[in-house]
């Protein structure tokens, strides 16, 4: 067994084995990769009790550390969530294989024929915190796209991630693919993260999944290219032309369905015209649902809200807490989001199509919603089977990163004895 106390040597070994596995995976038939994923799903179902026991260990340790209820929710697994993970593996398996897909092709007057074809990135490094499902999602998407992956989960999900990773490894083995294609870093030593960030000879891209601190560390220290997954400071703007019943339903879902995910609404913006007509109905509904609403100005104290502080805006609570502010129409909402948003996901509720179009044209978030909850910011909901993260940058991949976004491309040029004059 490899000595895991020597972190530098351990990470060098993991990286070298991932690079070898990536070469094998890049040319693996689509059917073989799909078999590995469906096999992993079946192993997961067979081992459900063992996985839940491992998760219970993580939950117990998290409670000792006094993690917030929202963080505990992100960490927790149950039968329903395990089945959702298994179905996600099967959904990814059923997706069209992106490797080898022809993106475009054309002929040139010189007689050459050119195809732009999707190819794997190589080795992907994923650094994440307390969500054990990322182990399965990231492993599945990288496998589907022909990439080897090195997974470094947070200490909070250590036992759960190991149990889920074992299912992926068994699926790979049953399909005749190298288990090194999906590796989980077996140590909680933080030096492993630093080693991944500088492993330019072994890792082609890093995907960070976590809070602002983790993403900031990665962006500061990484020598490997990064798909930035920044914090989800998601806004919902309720326009004066919004249907009040629809607005209530969307706002409640956006905040309370799951508070610990990056697509949860963190700030509610209400048009002064909506407030003048309907009063604090949205604030009242949130408070009645158990949300602590931190409201500014004329909203403060209405409907059970409390007065907001300036640092409540532009903040990712990941909890049953929400900032709220009145704005002057869609332009006021746009100005606020430009100042405080994280370019993740922002939504508008309105029956006015022109206002919605203005919102879409003038904001640059990776995902924009019209009359829909920000909780739909999810690769599975986008038909990708799963996601490795929500990329908020502008290079290569943006929004939910699925299997297709984990590919690059190359040009395949064919001639008929063609020579250049």
C-alpha positions in Angstrom: 0.0 0.0 0.0 1.2 3.5 -0.8 2.5 5.5 2.1 -0.1 8.2 2.6 2.0 10.1 5.2 4.4 11.3 2.5 1.9 13.6 0.8 4.3 14.9 -1.9 5.2 11.3 -3.0 1.6 10.2 -2.7 0.3 13.0 -5.0 3.1 12.4 -7.5 2.1 8.8 -7.7 -1.6 9.6 -8.0 -0.9 12.1 -10.8 1.3 9.7 -12.7 -1.3 6.9 -12.6 -4.1 9.3 -13.6 -2.1 10.4 -16.6 -1.7 6.8 -17.7 -5.4 6.0 -17.1 -6.4 9.1 -19.1 -4.7 7.7 -22.2 -6.7 4.5 -21.9 -9.9 6.2 -21.2 -9.6 8.7 -24.1 -10.0 5.8 -26.6 -12.4 3.7 -24.6 -15.7 2.8 -26.4 -18.8 4.7 -25.4 -20.5 1.4 -24.4 -17.7 0.5 -22.0 -17.8 3.8 -20.2 -21.6 3.5 -20.0 -21.3 0.0 -18.5 -18.9 1.3 -15.9 -21.4 4.0 -14.8 -24.5 1.7 -14.7 -22.4 -0.9 -12.9 -21.4 1.7 -10.3 -25.1 2.7 -9.9 -26.0 -0.9 -9.1 -23.1 -1.3 -6.7 -24.2 1.9 -4.9 -27.7 0.4 -4.5 -26.3 -2.8 -3.2 -24.1 -1.0 -0.7 -26.6 1.6 0.4 -26.6 0.5 4.1 -22.8 0.6 4.2 -22.7 4.1 2.6 -25.3 5.4 5.0 -23.3 4.1 7.9 -20.2 5.9 6.6 -22.3 9.1 6.2 -23.5 8.7 9.8 -19.8 8.9 10.9 -19.4 12.1 9.0 -22.6 13.6 10.4 -21.5 12.7 14.0 -18.2 14.4 13.5 -19.8 17.4 11.9 -22.1 17.9 14.8 -19.2 17.8 17.2 -17.7 20.6 15.1 -21.0 22.4 15.4 -21.6 22.8 11.7 -24.7 24.9 10.8 -27.9 23.1 9.9 -27.5 24.1 6.3 -24.0 22.5 6.1 -25.3 19.4 7.8 -28.0 19.2 5.2 -25.4 19.4 2.4 -23.5 16.6 4.0 -26.4 14.3 4.9 -27.4 11.2 2.8 -30.5 9.1 3.1 -32.2 6.5 1.0 -33.8 9.1 -1.2 -30.6 11.0 -1.9 -28.7 7.8 -2.5 -31.3 6.7 -5.1 -31.0 10.1 -6.7 -27.2 9.7 -7.0 -27.7 6.2 -8.5 -30.2 7.6 -11.0 -27.8 10.4 -11.8 -25.1 7.9 -12.7 -27.5 6.1 -15.0 -28.6 9.4 -16.5 -25.0 10.4 -17.3 -24.4 6.9 -18.8 -27.4 7.4 -21.1 -26.2 10.8 -22.4 -24.7 11.0 -25.9 -21.0 10.4 -25.7 -19.3 13.7 -26.4 -15.9 12.2 -27.3 -15.4 12.1 -31.1 -18.5 14.2 -31.8 -18.0 16.4 -34.9 -18.7 20.0 -33.9 -18.2 21.4 -37.4 -16.8 20.3 -40.7 -16.1 22.1 -44.0 -14.2 21.9 -47.3 -11.6 24.3 -48.5 -10.8 25.3 -52.1 -7.4 23.7 -51.7 -9.1 20.3 -51.5 -8.6 19.6 -47.8 -11.6 18.6 -45.6 -11.5 19.8 -42.0 -13.4 18.5 -39.0 -13.5 20.0 -35.5 -13.9 17.0 -33.2 -14.4 16.8 -29.4 -11.6 15.3 -27.4 -11.0 14.8 -23.6 -9.2 17.4 -21.6 -7.0 14.7 -20.0 -6.8 14.7 -16.2 -9.2 16.8 -14.2 -8.6 17.7 -10.5 -11.7 18.4 -8.4 -11.4 20.0 -5.0 -14.6 20.2 -3.0 -16.0 20.5 0.5 -18.8 18.9 2.3 -21.1 17.5 -0.4 -20.4 13.8 -0.9 -22.6 13.6 -4.0 -19.9 15.5 -5.8 -17.7 12.4 -5.6 -20.2 10.5 -7.8 -21.2 13.4 -10.0 -17.6 14.5 -10.8 -16.4 10.9 -11.2 -19.3 10.1 -13.6 -18.9 13.2 -15.8 -15.2 12.9 -16.1 -15.5 9.2 -17.0 -18.2 10.0 -19.5 -16.0 12.6 -21.2 -13.0 10.4 -21.4 -11.1 12.2 -18.6 -9.3 10.7 -15.6 -10.1 12.5 -12.4 -8.4 13.1 -9.1 -11.0 13.9 -6.3 -10.0 15.7 -3.2 -13.1 15.9 -0.9 -13.4 17.9 2.3 -12.7 16.4 5.7 -16.4 16.7 6.6 -17.4 14.2 3.9 -14.3 11.9 4.2 -16.0 8.7 5.0 -19.0 9.2 2.7 -16.8 10.1 -0.2 -14.7 7.0 0.3 -17.8 4.8 0.3 -19.1 6.4 -2.9 -15.7 6.3 -4.6 -15.5 2.5 -3.9 -18.7 2.1 -6.0 -17.2 4.0 -8.9 -14.0 1.9 -8.7 -16.0 -1.3 -8.7 -18.0 -0.1 -11.7 -14.7 0.6 -13.6 -13.3 -2.8 -12.7 -16.4 -4.6 -13.9 -16.3 -2.8 -17.2 -12.6 -3.6 -17.8 -11.4 0.0 -17.3 -8.5 1.1 -15.1 -9.6 2.0 -11.6 -7.0 4.8 -11.7 -9.4 6.7 -14.0 -11.2 7.9 -10.9 -9.0 8.4 -7.8 -9.9 9.8 -4.4 -7.1 11.4 -2.4 -6.8 9.2 0.7 -5.5 11.8 3.1 -7.0 14.9 4.7 -3.6 16.6 4.7 -4.1 20.0 3.2 -0.8 19.7 1.5 -2.5 17.5 -1.0 -4.5 20.5 -2.2 -1.4 22.6 -2.8 0.2 19.6 -4.6 -2.8 19.4 -7.0 -2.8 23.2 -7.7 0.8 23.0 -8.9 0.8 19.6 -10.7 1.0 21.0 -14.2 2.7 17.8 -15.5 -0.2 15.6 -14.3 -3.4 17.7 -14.1 -4.9 19.7 -17.1 -7.6 21.6 -15.2 -8.8 22.2 -11.6 -12.4 22.5 -10.6 -13.0 23.9 -7.1 -16.4 23.3 -5.5 -16.9 25.1 -2.3 -17.1 28.4 -0.5 -15.4 31.7 -1.2 -12.4 30.8 0.9 -11.6 27.6 -1.1 -12.2 29.2 -4.5 -10.1 32.2 -3.6 -7.2 29.9 -2.4 -7.4 27.9 -5.7 -7.4 31.1 -7.8 -4.5 32.6 -5.9 -2.2 29.5 -5.8 -3.1 27.4 -8.9 -0.6 27.0 -11.7 -3.0 24.6 -13.3 -5.9 26.2 -15.3 -9.1 26.6 -13.2 -12.8 26.4 -14.0 -13.9 28.9 -11.4 -17.1 27.9 -9.4 -17.6 31.1 -7.4 -20.1 31.5 -4.5 -23.7 31.6 -5.5 -24.9 35.1 -4.5 -28.2 34.6 -6.3 -30.8 37.3 -6.6 -34.5 37.2 -7.4 -36.1 40.4 -8.6 -39.8 40.8 -8.4 -41.0 43.3 -10.9 -44.0 45.6 -10.7 -45.6 43.6 -13.4 -45.1 40.3 -11.6 -48.1 38.0 -10.8 -48.2 38.1 -7.0 -49.2 34.4 -6.6 -46.4 33.3 -9.0 -43.9 35.6 -7.2 -44.8 34.1 -3.8 -44.3 30.5 -5.1 -41.0 31.3 -6.8 -39.5 33.3 -4.0 -40.3 30.7 -1.3 -38.9 27.9 -3.5 -35.8 29.8 -4.4 -34.9 30.4 -0.7 -36.3 27.5 1.2 -36.3 24.4 -1.0 -32.6 23.8 -0.1 -30.7 26.6 1.5 -27.3 25.0 1.3 -26.9 24.8 -2.5 -25.3 27.4 -4.7 -28.5 28.1 -6.5 -30.4 29.2 -3.4 -31.7 32.8 -3.4 -29.6 35.0 -1.1 -31.1 38.4 -1.9 -34.7 39.4 -2.7 -35.1 42.6 -4.7 -38.6 44.1 -4.9 -39.8 46.7 -7.3 -41.2 49.8 -5.5 -44.2 49.5 -7.8 -44.9 45.9 -6.6 -44.5 46.9 -3.0 -46.9 49.9 -3.4 -49.6 47.6 -4.8 -49.1 44.4 -2.7 -47.3 45.4 0.4 -44.8 43.1 2.3 -46.5 39.9 1.2 -43.2 38.3 0.1 -41.4 39.3 3.3 -44.3 37.9 5.4 -44.3 34.6 3.5 -40.6 34.1 4.0 -40.7 34.9 7.7 -43.6 32.5 8.1 -41.6 29.9 6.4 -38.8 30.4 9.0 -36.5 32.6 7.1 -34.7 35.5 8.9 -35.2 38.4 6.5 -32.7 41.2 6.8 -34.4 44.1 5.0 -33.2 47.6 4.2 -34.9 51.0 4.3 -38.7 51.1 4.0 -38.8 47.2 4.2 -37.0 47.0 7.6 -39.3 45.8 10.3 -42.2 45.0 7.9 -43.7 41.5 7.9 -41.4 40.4 10.7 -38.1 41.4 9.0 -35.1 42.9 10.8 -32.9 45.7 9.8 -30.2 44.7 7.3 -26.5 45.7 7.6 -24.5 46.7 4.6 -22.5 43.5 4.6 -25.7 41.5 4.3 -25.8 42.4 0.6 -23.3 40.4 -1.6 -23.2 37.6 0.9 -23.8 33.9 0.5 -25.7 32.8 3.6 -26.3 29.2 2.7 -28.9 29.2 5.5 -32.5 30.3 6.3 -31.4 33.9 6.0 -32.1 36.3 3.2 -31.3 40.0 2.4 -34.1 42.1 1.0 -34.2 45.6 -0.6 -36.6 47.8 -2.6 -35.4 48.9 -6.0 -36.6 51.3 -8.7 -37.7 49.1 -11.5 -35.6 46.7 -13.5 -32.7 49.1 -13.9 -32.5 49.4 -10.1 -32.3 45.6 -9.9 -29.7 45.4 -12.6 -27.6 48.1 -10.8 -27.8 46.2 -7.5 -26.9 42.8 -9.1 -24.0 44.3 -11.0 -22.6 45.6 -7.7 -23.3 42.7 -5.4 -23.7 39.6 -7.6 -21.3 36.8 -8.3 -22.3 36.2 -11.9 -23.8 32.8 -10.9 -27.6 32.8 -11.2 -30.1 35.7 -11.0 -33.8 35.7 -11.8 -36.7 38.0 -12.6 -40.4 37.5 -12.0 -42.5 39.6 -14.4 -45.3 39.3 -16.9 -43.7 42.0 -19.0 -41.7 40.3 -21.8 -39.8 43.5 -22.6 -38.7 44.0 -19.0 -37.5 40.3 -18.9 -35.6 40.9 -22.1 -33.9 44.0 -20.6 -32.9 41.9 -17.6 -31.5 39.2 -19.9 -29.6 41.6 -22.1 -28.0 43.8 -19.4 -26.8 41.2 -16.9 -23.8 39.0 -17.5 -24.6 36.1 -15.0 -23.8 32.6 -16.2 -27.5 31.7 -15.7 -30.5 34.1 -15.9 -34.0 33.0 -15.0 -37.4 34.4 -16.0 -40.4 33.3 -14.0 -38.5 30.3 -12.6 -36.8 29.6 -9.3 -33.0 30.0 -9.1 -32.9 26.5 -7.6 -33.1 25.2 -11.2 -29.4 26.2 -11.5 -28.3 22.6 -11.7 -26.8 20.4 -14.4 -29.4 17.6 -13.8 -32.2 20.1 -14.3 -30.5 21.3 -17.5 -30.6 17.8 -18.9 -26.9 17.1 -18.4 -27.5 14.1 -16.0 -25.3 15.8 -13.4 -22.8 18.6 -13.1 -19.3 19.0 -11.9 -20.0 22.6 -10.9 -21.4 25.9 -12.1 -18.6 27.8 -13.8 -18.9 31.6 -13.4 -15.9 32.5 -15.6 -16.1 33.1 -19.3 -13.3 30.9 -20.7 -14.1 27.5 -22.2 -17.0 26.5 -19.9 -19.8 28.6 -18.3 -22.8 27.7 -16.3 -23.4 24.0 -15.4 -20.3 22.0 -16.4 -21.4 18.6 -17.8 -19.6 16.0 -19.8 -19.6 18.0 -23.0 -18.0 21.0 -21.2 -15.2 18.7 -20.0 -14.0 18.3 -23.5 -11.7 20.3 -25.8 -11.4 19.8 -29.5 -8.9 19.1 -32.2 -8.9 19.6 -36.0 -8.8 16.5 -38.2 -7.7 17.5 -41.7 -8.0 15.1 -44.7 -6.6 15.6 -48.2 -6.2 13.7 -51.4 -2.5 14.1 -51.8 -3.0 17.8 -51.1 0.0 20.1 -51.2 0.2 23.8 -50.5 1.4 26.1 -53.2 
